Amino acid sequence: MNRETRSILTCSLVGAIIGWAVGVAQLIYIGSWDLIYWDWMPLMPLYSGLGGALYGMIFGGGGIFTEKTIDEHTEKRTHSHAA
């Protein structure tokens, strides 16, 4: 697996966890104790987690957290070979 793919997966996972935590915090903040018996209540944190994963995929796909390396061939070349 290359660095870009690993960055996308890592950022998506972290974004999903953060989004899920935000969804749970929203349920706690609005006082969702009356909503506990509502069948669709678990979808609120799950959709927040999905949104966080999408944001993480965007950030990870942009290569924000990947290490940039210079190609070794261009770094060592000091002069060109003329014919």
mmCIF file of the N, C-alpha and C atoms, coordinates in Angstrom:
data_MODEL
# 
_entry.id   MODEL 
# 
loop_
_atom_site.group_PDB 
_atom_site.id 
_atom_site.type_symbol 
_atom_site.label_atom_id 
_atom_site.label_alt_id 
_atom_site.label_comp_id 
_atom_site.label_asym_id 
_atom_site.label_entity_id 
_atom_site.label_seq_id 
_atom_site.pdbx_PDB_ins_code 
_atom_site.Cartn_x 
_atom_site.Cartn_y 
_atom_site.Cartn_z 
_atom_site.occupancy 
_atom_site.B_iso_or_equiv 
_atom_site.pdbx_formal_charge 
_atom_site.auth_seq_id 
_atom_site.auth_comp_id 
_atom_site.auth_asym_id 
_atom_site.auth_atom_id 
_atom_site.pdbx_PDB_model_num 
ATOM 1   N N  . MET A 1 1  ? 0.842   -1.166 0.000   1.00 0.00 ? 1  MET A N  1 
ATOM 2   C CA . MET A 1 1  ? 0.000   0.000  0.000   1.00 0.00 ? 1  MET A CA 1 
ATOM 3   C C  . MET A 1 1  ? 0.895   1.239  0.000   1.00 0.00 ? 1  MET A C  1 
ATOM 4   N N  . ASN A 1 2  ? 0.634   2.161  -0.892  1.00 0.00 ? 2  ASN A N  1 
ATOM 5   C CA . ASN A 1 2  ? 1.481   3.356  -0.941  1.00 0.00 ? 2  ASN A CA 1 
ATOM 6   C C  . ASN A 1 2  ? 1.025   4.397  0.075   1.00 0.00 ? 2  ASN A C  1 
ATOM 7   N N  . ARG A 1 3  ? 1.802   5.441  0.179   1.00 0.00 ? 3  ARG A N  1 
ATOM 8   C CA . ARG A 1 3  ? 1.555   6.454  1.223   1.00 0.00 ? 3  ARG A CA 1 
ATOM 9   C C  . ARG A 1 3  ? 0.246   7.192  1.038   1.00 0.00 ? 3  ARG A C  1 
ATOM 10  N N  . GLU A 1 4  ? -0.123  7.465  -0.211  1.00 0.00 ? 4  GLU A N  1 
ATOM 11  C CA . GLU A 1 4  ? -1.355  8.215  -0.446  1.00 0.00 ? 4  GLU A CA 1 
ATOM 12  C C  . GLU A 1 4  ? -2.575  7.407  -0.018  1.00 0.00 ? 4  GLU A C  1 
ATOM 13  N N  . THR A 1 5  ? -2.573  6.116  -0.363  1.00 0.00 ? 5  THR A N  1 
ATOM 14  C CA . THR A 1 5  ? -3.695  5.266  0.020   1.00 0.00 ? 5  THR A CA 1 
ATOM 15  C C  . THR A 1 5  ? -3.784  5.123  1.531   1.00 0.00 ? 5  THR A C  1 
ATOM 16  N N  . ARG A 1 6  ? -2.656  4.955  2.177   1.00 0.00 ? 6  ARG A N  1 
ATOM 17  C CA . ARG A 1 6  ? -2.635  4.852  3.633   1.00 0.00 ? 6  ARG A CA 1 
ATOM 18  C C  . ARG A 1 6  ? -3.128  6.149  4.270   1.00 0.00 ? 6  ARG A C  1 
ATOM 19  N N  . SER A 1 7  ? -2.758  7.286  3.679   1.00 0.00 ? 7  SER A N  1 
ATOM 20  C CA . SER A 1 7  ? -3.210  8.572  4.199   1.00 0.00 ? 7  SER A CA 1 
ATOM 21  C C  . SER A 1 7  ? -4.719  8.723  4.067   1.00 0.00 ? 7  SER A C  1 
ATOM 22  N N  . ILE A 1 8  ? -5.262  8.295  2.932   1.00 0.00 ? 8  ILE A N  1 
ATOM 23  C CA . ILE A 1 8  ? -6.710  8.384  2.727   1.00 0.00 ? 8  ILE A CA 1 
ATOM 24  C C  . ILE A 1 8  ? -7.447  7.507  3.731   1.00 0.00 ? 8  ILE A C  1 
ATOM 25  N N  . LEU A 1 9  ? -6.975  6.276  3.912   1.00 0.00 ? 9  LEU A N  1 
ATOM 26  C CA . LEU A 1 9  ? -7.641  5.371  4.850   1.00 0.00 ? 9  LEU A CA 1 
ATOM 27  C C  . LEU A 1 9  ? -7.534  5.859  6.299   1.00 0.00 ? 9  LEU A C  1 
ATOM 28  N N  . THR A 1 10 ? -6.358  6.339  6.665   1.00 0.00 ? 10 THR A N  1 
ATOM 29  C CA . THR A 1 10 ? -6.167  6.825  8.028   1.00 0.00 ? 10 THR A CA 1 
ATOM 30  C C  . THR A 1 10 ? -7.041  8.041  8.304   1.00 0.00 ? 10 THR A C  1 
ATOM 31  N N  . CYS A 1 11 ? -7.035  8.984  7.392   1.00 0.00 ? 11 CYS A N  1 
ATOM 32  C CA . CYS A 1 11 ? -7.834  10.200 7.589   1.00 0.00 ? 11 CYS A CA 1 
ATOM 33  C C  . CYS A 1 11 ? -9.333  9.890  7.571   1.00 0.00 ? 11 CYS A C  1 
ATOM 34  N N  . SER A 1 12 ? -9.754  8.937  6.749   1.00 0.00 ? 12 SER A N  1 
ATOM 35  C CA . SER A 1 12 ? -11.167 8.558  6.734   1.00 0.00 ? 12 SER A CA 1 
ATOM 36  C C  . SER A 1 12 ? -11.582 7.923  8.051   1.00 0.00 ? 12 SER A C  1 
ATOM 37  N N  . LEU A 1 13 ? -10.726 7.068  8.588   1.00 0.00 ? 13 LEU A N  1 
ATOM 38  C CA . LEU A 1 13 ? -11.035 6.421  9.860   1.00 0.00 ? 13 LEU A CA 1 
ATOM 39  C C  . LEU A 1 13 ? -11.077 7.431  11.005  1.00 0.00 ? 13 LEU A C  1 
ATOM 40  N N  . VAL A 1 14 ? -10.101 8.312  11.047  1.00 0.00 ? 14 VAL A N  1 
ATOM 41  C CA . VAL A 1 14 ? -10.075 9.340  12.101  1.00 0.00 ? 14 VAL A CA 1 
ATOM 42  C C  . VAL A 1 14 ? -11.274 10.273 11.956  1.00 0.00 ? 14 VAL A C  1 
ATOM 43  N N  . GLY A 1 15 ? -11.606 10.651 10.720  1.00 0.00 ? 15 GLY A N  1 
ATOM 44  C CA . GLY A 1 15 ? -12.764 11.507 10.483  1.00 0.00 ? 15 GLY A CA 1 
ATOM 45  C C  . GLY A 1 15 ? -14.065 10.843 10.892  1.00 0.00 ? 15 GLY A C  1 
ATOM 46  N N  . ALA A 1 16 ? -14.173 9.527  10.637  1.00 0.00 ? 16 ALA A N  1 
ATOM 47  C CA . ALA A 1 16 ? -15.380 8.798  11.031  1.00 0.00 ? 16 ALA A CA 1 
ATOM 48  C C  . ALA A 1 16 ? -15.513 8.743  12.545  1.00 0.00 ? 16 ALA A C  1 
ATOM 49  N N  . ILE A 1 17 ? -14.409 8.527  13.240  1.00 0.00 ? 17 ILE A N  1 
ATOM 50  C CA . ILE A 1 17 ? -14.458 8.481  14.702  1.00 0.00 ? 17 ILE A CA 1 
ATOM 51  C C  . ILE A 1 17 ? -14.832 9.841  15.274  1.00 0.00 ? 17 ILE A C  1 
ATOM 52  N N  . ILE A 1 18 ? -14.233 10.891 14.737  1.00 0.00 ? 18 ILE A N  1 
ATOM 53  C CA . ILE A 1 18 ? -14.553 12.244 15.210  1.00 0.00 ? 18 ILE A CA 1 
ATOM 54  C C  . ILE A 1 18 ? -16.004 12.585 14.898  1.00 0.00 ? 18 ILE A C  1 
ATOM 55  N N  . GLY A 1 19 ? -16.470 12.237 13.695  1.00 0.00 ? 19 GLY A N  1 
ATOM 56  C CA . GLY A 1 19 ? -17.858 12.504 13.321  1.00 0.00 ? 19 GLY A CA 1 
ATOM 57  C C  . GLY A 1 19 ? -18.841 11.748 14.198  1.00 0.00 ? 19 GLY A C  1 
ATOM 58  N N  . TRP A 1 20 ? -18.529 10.479 14.498  1.00 0.00 ? 20 TRP A N  1 
ATOM 59  C CA . TRP A 1 20 ? -19.394 9.710  15.380  1.00 0.00 ? 20 TRP A CA 1 
ATOM 60  C C  . TRP A 1 20 ? -19.448 10.335 16.772  1.00 0.00 ? 20 TRP A C  1 
ATOM 61  N N  . ALA A 1 21 ? -18.297 10.775 17.278  1.00 0.00 ? 21 ALA A N  1 
ATOM 62  C CA . ALA A 1 21 ? -18.256 11.411 18.596  1.00 0.00 ? 21 ALA A CA 1 
ATOM 63  C C  . ALA A 1 21 ? -19.068 12.708 18.599  1.00 0.00 ? 21 ALA A C  1 
ATOM 64  N N  . VAL A 1 22 ? -18.994 13.465 17.514  1.00 0.00 ? 22 VAL A N  1 
ATOM 65  C CA . VAL A 1 22 ? -19.783 14.690 17.419  1.00 0.00 ? 22 VAL A CA 1 
ATOM 66  C C  . VAL A 1 22 ? -21.276 14.358 17.382  1.00 0.00 ? 22 VAL A C  1 
ATOM 67  N N  . GLY A 1 23 ? -21.642 13.301 16.668  1.00 0.00 ? 23 GLY A N  1 
ATOM 68  C CA . GLY A 1 23 ? -23.045 12.886 16.627  1.00 0.00 ? 23 GLY A CA 1 
ATOM 69  C C  . GLY A 1 23 ? -23.563 12.467 17.995  1.00 0.00 ? 23 GLY A C  1 
ATOM 70  N N  . VAL A 1 24 ? -22.764 11.725 18.742  1.00 0.00 ? 24 VAL A N  1 
ATOM 71  C CA . VAL A 1 24 ? -23.156 11.329 20.099  1.00 0.00 ? 24 VAL A CA 1 
ATOM 72  C C  . VAL A 1 24 ? -23.252 12.561 20.998  1.00 0.00 ? 24 VAL A C  1 
ATOM 73  N N  . ALA A 1 25 ? -22.302 13.480 20.852  1.00 0.00 ? 25 ALA A N  1 
ATOM 74  C CA . ALA A 1 25 ? -22.337 14.710 21.655  1.00 0.00 ? 25 ALA A CA 1 
ATOM 75  C C  . ALA A 1 25 ? -23.588 15.532 21.331  1.00 0.00 ? 25 ALA A C  1 
ATOM 76  N N  . GLN A 1 26 ? -24.000 15.543 20.073  1.00 0.00 ? 26 GLN A N  1 
ATOM 77  C CA . GLN A 1 26 ? -25.228 16.256 19.717  1.00 0.00 ? 26 GLN A CA 1 
ATOM 78  C C  . GLN A 1 26 ? -26.446 15.617 20.377  1.00 0.00 ? 26 GLN A C  1 
ATOM 79  N N  . LEU A 1 27 ? -26.480 14.293 20.379  1.00 0.00 ? 27 LEU A N  1 
ATOM 80  C CA . LEU A 1 27 ? -27.603 13.616 21.030  1.00 0.00 ? 27 LEU A CA 1 
ATOM 81  C C  . LEU A 1 27 ? -27.635 13.905 22.524  1.00 0.00 ? 27 LEU A C  1 
ATOM 82  N N  . ILE A 1 28 ? -26.469 13.921 23.155  1.00 0.00 ? 28 ILE A N  1 
ATOM 83  C CA . ILE A 1 28 ? -26.411 14.214 24.586  1.00 0.00 ? 28 ILE A CA 1 
ATOM 84  C C  . ILE A 1 28 ? -26.811 15.663 24.844  1.00 0.00 ? 28 ILE A C  1 
ATOM 85  N N  . TYR A 1 29 ? -26.359 16.572 23.980  1.00 0.00 ? 29 TYR A N  1 
ATOM 86  C CA . TYR A 1 29 ? -26.633 17.995 24.180  1.00 0.00 ? 29 TYR A CA 1 
ATOM 87  C C  . TYR A 1 29 ? -28.123 18.309 24.051  1.00 0.00 ? 29 TYR A C  1 
ATOM 88  N N  . ILE A 1 30 ? -28.800 17.693 23.085  1.00 0.00 ? 30 ILE A N  1 
ATOM 89  C CA . ILE A 1 30 ? -30.220 18.001 22.900  1.00 0.00 ? 30 ILE A CA 1 
ATOM 90  C C  . ILE A 1 30 ? -31.097 17.267 23.898  1.00 0.00 ? 30 ILE A C  1 
ATOM 91  N N  . GLY A 1 31 ? -30.486 16.462 24.750  1.00 0.00 ? 31 GLY A N  1 
ATOM 92  C CA . GLY A 1 31 ? -31.255 15.746 25.759  1.00 0.00 ? 31 GLY A CA 1 
ATOM 93  C C  . GLY A 1 31 ? -32.096 14.656 25.127  1.00 0.00 ? 31 GLY A C  1 
ATOM 94  N N  . SER A 1 32 ? -31.440 13.739 24.468  1.00 0.00 ? 32 SER A N  1 
ATOM 95  C CA . SER A 1 32 ? -32.137 12.747 23.660  1.00 0.00 ? 32 SER A CA 1 
ATOM 96  C C  . SER A 1 32 ? -32.669 11.566 24.457  1.00 0.00 ? 32 SER A C  1 
ATOM 97  N N  . TRP A 1 33 ? -32.824 11.708 25.750  1.00 0.00 ? 33 TRP A N  1 
ATOM 98  C CA . TRP A 1 33 ? -33.297 10.575 26.539  1.00 0.00 ? 33 TRP A CA 1 
ATOM 99  C C  . TRP A 1 33 ? -34.712 10.180 26.137  1.00 0.00 ? 33 TRP A C  1 
ATOM 100 N N  . ASP A 1 34 ? -35.462 11.125 25.590  1.00 0.00 ? 34 ASP A N  1 
ATOM 101 C CA . ASP A 1 34 ? -36.797 10.779 25.082  1.00 0.00 ? 34 ASP A CA 1 
ATOM 102 C C  . ASP A 1 34 ? -36.708 10.072 23.736  1.00 0.00 ? 34 ASP A C  1 
ATOM 103 N N  . LEU A 1 35 ? -35.599 10.230 23.042  1.00 0.00 ? 35 LEU A N  1 
ATOM 104 C CA . LEU A 1 35 ? -35.439 9.629  21.716  1.00 0.00 ? 35 LEU A CA 1 
ATOM 105 C C  . LEU A 1 35 ? -34.848 8.216  21.757  1.00 0.00 ? 35 LEU A C  1 
ATOM 106 N N  . ILE A 1 36 ? -34.514 7.717  22.931  1.00 0.00 ? 36 ILE A N  1 
ATOM 107 C CA . ILE A 1 36 ? -33.838 6.421  23.018  1.00 0.00 ? 36 ILE A CA 1 
ATOM 108 C C  . ILE A 1 36 ? -34.681 5.306  22.403  1.00 0.00 ? 36 ILE A C  1 
ATOM 109 N N  . TYR A 1 37 ? -35.965 5.370  22.545  1.00 0.00 ? 37 TYR A N  1 
ATOM 110 C CA . TYR A 1 37 ? -36.830 4.314  22.012  1.00 0.00 ? 37 TYR A CA 1 
ATOM 111 C C  . TYR A 1 37 ? -37.249 4.569  20.569  1.00 0.00 ? 37 TYR A C  1 
ATOM 112 N N  . TRP A 1 38 ? -36.753 5.628  19.977  1.00 0.00 ? 38 TRP A N  1 
ATOM 113 C CA . TRP A 1 38 ? -37.035 5.921  18.572  1.00 0.00 ? 38 TRP A CA 1 
ATOM 114 C C  . TRP A 1 38 ? -36.141 5.036  17.722  1.00 0.00 ? 38 TRP A C  1 
ATOM 115 N N  . ASP A 1 39 ? -36.707 4.343  16.750  1.00 0.00 ? 39 ASP A N  1 
ATOM 116 C CA . ASP A 1 39 ? -35.956 3.361  15.960  1.00 0.00 ? 39 ASP A CA 1 
ATOM 117 C C  . ASP A 1 39 ? -34.825 3.982  15.148  1.00 0.00 ? 39 ASP A C  1 
ATOM 118 N N  . TRP A 1 40 ? -34.971 5.224  14.727  1.00 0.00 ? 40 TRP A N  1 
ATOM 119 C CA . TRP A 1 40 ? -33.984 5.847  13.831  1.00 0.00 ? 40 TRP A CA 1 
ATOM 120 C C  . TRP A 1 40 ? -32.938 6.669  14.571  1.00 0.00 ? 40 TRP A C  1 
ATOM 121 N N  . MET A 1 41 ? -32.978 6.676  15.887  1.00 0.00 ? 41 MET A N  1 
ATOM 122 C CA . MET A 1 41 ? -32.038 7.484  16.660  1.00 0.00 ? 41 MET A CA 1 
ATOM 123 C C  . MET A 1 41 ? -30.577 7.105  16.428  1.00 0.00 ? 41 MET A C  1 
ATOM 124 N N  . PRO A 1 42 ? -30.199 5.813  16.251  1.00 0.00 ? 42 PRO A N  1 
ATOM 125 C CA . PRO A 1 42 ? -28.787 5.485  16.020  1.00 0.00 ? 42 PRO A CA 1 
ATOM 126 C C  . PRO A 1 42 ? -28.244 6.011  14.699  1.00 0.00 ? 42 PRO A C  1 
ATOM 127 N N  . LEU A 1 43 ? -29.122 6.390  13.792  1.00 0.00 ? 43 LEU A N  1 
ATOM 128 C CA . LEU A 1 43 ? -28.644 6.904  12.509  1.00 0.00 ? 43 LEU A CA 1 
ATOM 129 C C  . LEU A 1 43 ? -28.019 8.294  12.638  1.00 0.00 ? 43 LEU A C  1 
ATOM 130 N N  . MET A 1 44 ? -28.367 9.029  13.670  1.00 0.00 ? 44 MET A N  1 
ATOM 131 C CA . MET A 1 44 ? -27.809 10.379 13.827  1.00 0.00 ? 44 MET A CA 1 
ATOM 132 C C  . MET A 1 44 ? -26.290 10.340 14.012  1.00 0.00 ? 44 MET A C  1 
ATOM 133 N N  . PRO A 1 45 ? -25.739 9.563  14.937  1.00 0.00 ? 45 PRO A N  1 
ATOM 134 C CA . PRO A 1 45 ? -24.281 9.505  15.034  1.00 0.00 ? 45 PRO A CA 1 
ATOM 135 C C  . PRO A 1 45 ? -23.644 8.784  13.847  1.00 0.00 ? 45 PRO A C  1 
ATOM 136 N N  . LEU A 1 46 ? -24.358 7.805  13.276  1.00 0.00 ? 46 LEU A N  1 
ATOM 137 C CA . LEU A 1 46 ? -23.782 7.100  12.129  1.00 0.00 ? 46 LEU A CA 1 
ATOM 138 C C  . LEU A 1 46 ? -23.642 8.018  10.918  1.00 0.00 ? 46 LEU A C  1 
ATOM 139 N N  . TYR A 1 47 ? -24.641 8.855  10.670  1.00 0.00 ? 47 TYR A N  1 
ATOM 140 C CA . TYR A 1 47 ? -24.536 9.797  9.556   1.00 0.00 ? 47 TYR A CA 1 
ATOM 141 C C  . TYR A 1 47 ? -23.485 10.869 9.827   1.00 0.00 ? 47 TYR A C  1 
ATOM 142 N N  . SER A 1 48 ? -23.340 11.270 11.071  1.00 0.00 ? 48 SER A N  1 
ATOM 143 C CA . SER A 1 48 ? -22.270 12.211 11.407  1.00 0.00 ? 48 SER A CA 1 
ATOM 144 C C  . SER A 1 48 ? -20.910 11.562 11.178  1.00 0.00 ? 48 SER A C  1 
ATOM 145 N N  . GLY A 1 49 ? -20.792 10.278 11.518  1.00 0.00 ? 49 GLY A N  1 
ATOM 146 C CA . GLY A 1 49 ? -19.555 9.547  11.255  1.00 0.00 ? 49 GLY A CA 1 
ATOM 147 C C  . GLY A 1 49 ? -19.276 9.411  9.775   1.00 0.00 ? 49 GLY A C  1 
ATOM 148 N N  . LEU A 1 50 ? -20.308 9.184  8.972   1.00 0.00 ? 50 LEU A N  1 
ATOM 149 C CA . LEU A 1 50 ? -20.136 9.101  7.520   1.00 0.00 ? 50 LEU A CA 1 
ATOM 150 C C  . LEU A 1 50 ? -19.673 10.440 6.954   1.00 0.00 ? 50 LEU A C  1 
ATOM 151 N N  . GLY A 1 51 ? -20.248 11.516 7.439   1.00 0.00 ? 51 GLY A N  1 
ATOM 152 C CA . GLY A 1 51 ? -19.814 12.845 7.000   1.00 0.00 ? 51 GLY A CA 1 
ATOM 153 C C  . GLY A 1 51 ? -18.382 13.130 7.393   1.00 0.00 ? 51 GLY A C  1 
ATOM 154 N N  . GLY A 1 52 ? -18.002 12.733 8.601   1.00 0.00 ? 52 GLY A N  1 
ATOM 155 C CA . GLY A 1 52 ? -16.620 12.906 9.034   1.00 0.00 ? 52 GLY A CA 1 
ATOM 156 C C  . GLY A 1 52 ? -15.663 12.077 8.194   1.00 0.00 ? 52 GLY A C  1 
ATOM 157 N N  . ALA A 1 53 ? -16.080 10.863 7.819   1.00 0.00 ? 53 ALA A N  1 
ATOM 158 C CA . ALA A 1 53 ? -15.238 10.018 6.958   1.00 0.00 ? 53 ALA A CA 1 
ATOM 159 C C  . ALA A 1 53 ? -15.055 10.655 5.584   1.00 0.00 ? 53 ALA A C  1 
ATOM 160 N N  . LEU A 1 54 ? -16.096 11.281 5.068   1.00 0.00 ? 54 LEU A N  1 
ATOM 161 C CA . LEU A 1 54 ? -15.965 11.958 3.770   1.00 0.00 ? 54 LEU A CA 1 
ATOM 162 C C  . LEU A 1 54 ? -15.006 13.139 3.854   1.00 0.00 ? 54 LEU A C  1 
ATOM 163 N N  . TYR A 1 55 ? -15.093 13.912 4.925   1.00 0.00 ? 55 TYR A N  1 
ATOM 164 C CA . TYR A 1 55 ? -14.135 14.994 5.114   1.00 0.00 ? 55 TYR A CA 1 
ATOM 165 C C  . TYR A 1 55 ? -12.714 14.452 5.240   1.00 0.00 ? 55 TYR A C  1 
ATOM 166 N N  . GLY A 1 56 ? -12.558 13.364 5.976   1.00 0.00 ? 56 GLY A N  1 
ATOM 167 C CA . GLY A 1 56 ? -11.245 12.747 6.105   1.00 0.00 ? 56 GLY A CA 1 
ATOM 168 C C  . GLY A 1 56 ? -10.709 12.249 4.777   1.00 0.00 ? 56 GLY A C  1 
ATOM 169 N N  . MET A 1 57 ? -11.599 11.726 3.926   1.00 0.00 ? 57 MET A N  1 
ATOM 170 C CA . MET A 1 57 ? -11.174 11.264 2.613   1.00 0.00 ? 57 MET A CA 1 
ATOM 171 C C  . MET A 1 57 ? -10.700 12.431 1.753   1.00 0.00 ? 57 MET A C  1 
ATOM 172 N N  . ILE A 1 58 ? -11.351 13.553 1.873   1.00 0.00 ? 58 ILE A N  1 
ATOM 173 C CA . ILE A 1 58 ? -10.938 14.737 1.114   1.00 0.00 ? 58 ILE A CA 1 
ATOM 174 C C  . ILE A 1 58 ? -9.576  15.222 1.589   1.00 0.00 ? 58 ILE A C  1 
ATOM 175 N N  . PHE A 1 59 ? -9.396  15.319 2.913   1.00 0.00 ? 59 PHE A N  1 
ATOM 176 C CA . PHE A 1 59 ? -8.111  15.765 3.439   1.00 0.00 ? 59 PHE A CA 1 
ATOM 177 C C  . PHE A 1 59 ? -7.004  14.770 3.142   1.00 0.00 ? 59 PHE A C  1 
ATOM 178 N N  . GLY A 1 60 ? -7.289  13.489 3.295   1.00 0.00 ? 60 GLY A N  1 
ATOM 179 C CA . GLY A 1 60 ? -6.287  12.463 3.030   1.00 0.00 ? 60 GLY A CA 1 
ATOM 180 C C  . GLY A 1 60 ? -5.932  12.377 1.548   1.00 0.00 ? 60 GLY A C  1 
ATOM 181 N N  . GLY A 1 61 ? -6.916  12.567 0.672   1.00 0.00 ? 61 GLY A N  1 
ATOM 182 C CA . GLY A 1 61 ? -6.668  12.533 -0.766  1.00 0.00 ? 61 GLY A CA 1 
ATOM 183 C C  . GLY A 1 61 ? -5.841  13.708 -1.245  1.00 0.00 ? 61 GLY A C  1 
ATOM 184 N N  . GLY A 1 62 ? -5.899  14.795 -0.499  1.00 0.00 ? 62 GLY A N  1 
ATOM 185 C CA . GLY A 1 62 ? -5.106  15.965 -0.856  1.00 0.00 ? 62 GLY A CA 1 
ATOM 186 C C  . GLY A 1 62 ? -3.642  15.804 -0.480  1.00 0.00 ? 62 GLY A C  1 
ATOM 187 N N  . GLY A 1 63 ? -3.336  14.778 0.295   1.00 0.00 ? 63 GLY A N  1 
ATOM 188 C CA . GLY A 1 63 ? -1.951  14.525 0.669   1.00 0.00 ? 63 GLY A CA 1 
ATOM 189 C C  . GLY A 1 63 ? -1.430  15.448 1.747   1.00 0.00 ? 63 GLY A C  1 
ATOM 190 N N  . ILE A 1 64 ? -2.308  15.931 2.584   1.00 0.00 ? 64 ILE A N  1 
ATOM 191 C CA . ILE A 1 64 ? -1.898  16.863 3.626   1.00 0.00 ? 64 ILE A CA 1 
ATOM 192 C C  . ILE A 1 64 ? -0.939  16.202 4.610   1.00 0.00 ? 64 ILE A C  1 
ATOM 193 N N  . PHE A 1 65 ? -1.212  14.947 4.955   1.00 0.00 ? 65 PHE A N  1 
ATOM 194 C CA . PHE A 1 65 ? -0.438  14.294 6.000   1.00 0.00 ? 65 PHE A CA 1 
ATOM 195 C C  . PHE A 1 65 ? 0.608   13.322 5.454   1.00 0.00 ? 65 PHE A C  1 
ATOM 196 N N  . THR A 1 66 ? 0.886   13.347 4.167   1.00 0.00 ? 66 THR A N  1 
ATOM 197 C CA . THR A 1 66 ? 1.907   12.471 3.612   1.00 0.00 ? 66 THR A CA 1 
ATOM 198 C C  . THR A 1 66 ? 3.239   13.199 3.580   1.00 0.00 ? 66 THR A C  1 
ATOM 199 N N  . GLU A 1 67 ? 4.306   12.432 3.694   1.00 0.00 ? 67 GLU A N  1 
ATOM 200 C CA . GLU A 1 67 ? 5.644   13.018 3.624   1.00 0.00 ? 67 GLU A CA 1 
ATOM 201 C C  . GLU A 1 67 ? 6.036   13.167 2.162   1.00 0.00 ? 67 GLU A C  1 
ATOM 202 N N  . LYS A 1 68 ? 6.475   14.325 1.824   1.00 0.00 ? 68 LYS A N  1 
ATOM 203 C CA . LYS A 1 68 ? 6.912   14.583 0.458   1.00 0.00 ? 68 LYS A CA 1 
ATOM 204 C C  . LYS A 1 68 ? 8.391   14.251 0.344   1.00 0.00 ? 68 LYS A C  1 
ATOM 205 N N  . THR A 1 69 ? 8.739   13.417 -0.617  1.00 0.00 ? 69 THR A N  1 
ATOM 206 C CA . THR A 1 69 ? 10.139  13.079 -0.844  1.00 0.00 ? 69 THR A CA 1 
ATOM 207 C C  . THR A 1 69 ? 10.523  13.507 -2.244  1.00 0.00 ? 69 THR A C  1 
ATOM 208 N N  . ILE A 1 70 ? 11.750  13.914 -2.391  1.00 0.00 ? 70 ILE A N  1 
ATOM 209 C CA . ILE A 1 70 ? 12.273  14.299 -3.701  1.00 0.00 ? 70 ILE A CA 1 
ATOM 210 C C  . ILE A 1 70 ? 12.813  13.047 -4.360  1.00 0.00 ? 70 ILE A C  1 
ATOM 211 N N  . ASP A 1 71 ? 12.540  12.920 -5.628  1.00 0.00 ? 71 ASP A N  1 
ATOM 212 C CA . ASP A 1 71 ? 13.023  11.762 -6.368  1.00 0.00 ? 71 ASP A CA 1 
ATOM 213 C C  . ASP A 1 71 ? 14.555  11.696 -6.286  1.00 0.00 ? 71 ASP A C  1 
ATOM 214 N N  . GLU A 1 72 ? 15.068  10.528 -5.954  1.00 0.00 ? 72 GLU A N  1 
ATOM 215 C CA . GLU A 1 72 ? 16.511  10.385 -5.755  1.00 0.00 ? 72 GLU A CA 1 
ATOM 216 C C  . GLU A 1 72 ? 17.301  10.644 -7.032  1.00 0.00 ? 72 GLU A C  1 
ATOM 217 N N  . HIS A 1 73 ? 16.738  10.324 -8.162  1.00 0.00 ? 73 HIS A N  1 
ATOM 218 C CA . HIS A 1 73 ? 17.466  10.519 -9.418  1.00 0.00 ? 73 HIS A CA 1 
ATOM 219 C C  . HIS A 1 73 ? 17.680  12.000 -9.723  1.00 0.00 ? 73 HIS A C  1 
ATOM 220 N N  . THR A 1 74 ? 16.699  12.806 -9.449  1.00 0.00 ? 74 THR A N  1 
ATOM 221 C CA . THR A 1 74 ? 16.857  14.228 -9.743  1.00 0.00 ? 74 THR A CA 1 
ATOM 222 C C  . THR A 1 74 ? 17.703  14.921 -8.685  1.00 0.00 ? 74 THR A C  1 
ATOM 223 N N  . GLU A 1 75 ? 17.724  14.395 -7.478  1.00 0.00 ? 75 GLU A N  1 
ATOM 224 C CA . GLU A 1 75 ? 18.515  15.022 -6.425  1.00 0.00 ? 75 GLU A CA 1 
ATOM 225 C C  . GLU A 1 75 ? 20.011  14.782 -6.633  1.00 0.00 ? 75 GLU A C  1 
ATOM 226 N N  . LYS A 1 76 ? 20.404  13.591 -7.046  1.00 0.00 ? 76 LYS A N  1 
ATOM 227 C CA . LYS A 1 76 ? 21.818  13.261 -7.216  1.00 0.00 ? 76 LYS A CA 1 
ATOM 228 C C  . LYS A 1 76 ? 22.409  13.777 -8.530  1.00 0.00 ? 76 LYS A C  1 
ATOM 229 N N  . ARG A 1 77 ? 21.582  14.050 -9.484  1.00 0.00 ? 77 ARG A N  1 
ATOM 230 C CA . ARG A 1 77 ? 22.084  14.514 -10.780 1.00 0.00 ? 77 ARG A CA 1 
ATOM 231 C C  . ARG A 1 77 ? 22.629  15.930 -10.643 1.00 0.00 ? 77 ARG A C  1 
ATOM 232 N N  . THR A 1 78 ? 23.884  16.109 -10.962 1.00 0.00 ? 78 THR A N  1 
ATOM 233 C CA . THR A 1 78 ? 24.494  17.434 -10.886 1.00 0.00 ? 78 THR A CA 1 
ATOM 234 C C  . THR A 1 78 ? 24.726  18.014 -12.261 1.00 0.00 ? 78 THR A C  1 
ATOM 235 N N  . HIS A 1 79 ? 24.831  17.173 -13.259 1.00 0.00 ? 79 HIS A N  1 
ATOM 236 C CA . HIS A 1 79 ? 25.001  17.659 -14.627 1.00 0.00 ? 79 HIS A CA 1 
ATOM 237 C C  . HIS A 1 79 ? 24.367  16.661 -15.573 1.00 0.00 ? 79 HIS A C  1 
ATOM 238 N N  . SER A 1 80 ? 24.078  17.113 -16.771 1.00 0.00 ? 80 SER A N  1 
ATOM 239 C CA . SER A 1 80 ? 23.476  16.220 -17.750 1.00 0.00 ? 80 SER A CA 1 
ATOM 240 C C  . SER A 1 80 ? 24.557  15.667 -18.652 1.00 0.00 ? 80 SER A C  1 
ATOM 241 N N  . HIS A 1 81 ? 24.324  14.504 -19.192 1.00 0.00 ? 81 HIS A N  1 
ATOM 242 C CA . HIS A 1 81 ? 25.265  13.874 -20.105 1.00 0.00 ? 81 HIS A CA 1 
ATOM 243 C C  . HIS A 1 81 ? 24.904  14.256 -21.523 1.00 0.00 ? 81 HIS A C  1 
ATOM 244 N N  . ALA A 1 82 ? 25.745  15.041 -22.124 1.00 0.00 ? 82 ALA A N  1 
ATOM 245 C CA . ALA A 1 82 ? 25.510  15.457 -23.506 1.00 0.00 ? 82 ALA A CA 1 
ATOM 246 C C  . ALA A 1 82 ? 26.025  14.359 -24.452 1.00 0.00 ? 82 ALA A C  1 
ATOM 247 N N  . ALA A 1 83 ? 25.395  14.258 -25.578 1.00 0.00 ? 83 ALA A N  1 
ATOM 248 C CA . ALA A 1 83 ? 25.801  13.231 -26.543 1.00 0.00 ? 83 ALA A CA 1 
ATOM 249 C C  . ALA A 1 83 ? 27.027  13.631 -27.317 1.00 0.00 ? 83 ALA A C  1 
# 
